[in-house]
Amino acid sequence: MNDECALAQDDAPSPRPRGCLFALSQPPLMLFLAVIGFLLLLGAVHDLFLL
């Protein structure tokens, strides 16, 4: 089969495959998720105690 999208033998994946949680270990993503979580927490505290 001569398919352009198929991986050739030299284009094999790296010897250490990355797991599904690799993206969550990246600092920019964790910083973004921490900011979103803080904003949700701030809104919940505002709703519970100040309204």
C-alpha positions in Angstrom: 0.0 0.0 0.0 1.5 3.3 -1.1 -0.3 5.8 1.1 1.0 9.4 1.7 -0.5 9.5 5.2 1.0 6.3 6.3 4.1 6.4 8.5 7.3 5.3 6.9 9.7 3.1 8.9 12.1 6.0 9.6 9.2 8.2 10.8 8.4 5.8 13.7 7.3 7.4 16.9 9.8 8.3 19.6 11.0 5.4 21.8 9.4 7.1 24.8 5.7 7.4 23.9 3.9 10.2 25.7 0.9 9.4 27.8 -2.6 10.9 27.6 -1.8 13.2 30.5 1.3 14.7 28.8 -0.6 17.9 28.0 -1.6 18.4 31.6 2.0 18.4 32.7 2.8 21.5 30.6 3.1 24.7 32.8 1.2 27.1 30.5 -1.9 24.8 30.5 -1.7 24.3 34.2 -1.4 28.0 34.8 -4.4 28.6 32.5 -6.5 26.0 34.4 -5.4 27.4 37.7 -6.6 30.9 36.7 -10.0 29.5 35.4 -10.4 27.5 38.6 -9.6 30.5 40.8 -12.2 32.6 38.9 -14.8 29.9 39.4 -14.0 29.7 43.1 -14.1 33.5 43.4 -17.6 33.5 41.7 -18.8 30.7 44.0 -17.6 32.5 47.1 -19.2 35.7 45.9 -22.5 34.0 45.3 -22.5 32.2 48.6 -21.4 34.9 51.0 -22.0 38.3 49.4 -25.3 37.9 47.7 
